């Protein structure tokens, strides 16, 4: 299951971030934003037409990421 599969309001724990088929530097950017193993993430909003996701990482950090990036984040 990946982050894009969560519904609005659901929370998951990051298991890993996949590097398959991504642009160089995306994994490092996600890590810099706090998306690392064993960190909770919650989906706050989803834009229509496969737009970005507004997520909360940890307790206080809120960011928006593209759907393609959310699909790289495997959760448990």
Secondary structure, DSSP 8 states (H G I E B T S, - for coil): -BGGGS-TT-EEEEEEE--TT--TTHHHHHHHTT--TT-EEEEEEE-TTT--EEEEETTTEEEEE-HHHHHHEEE-
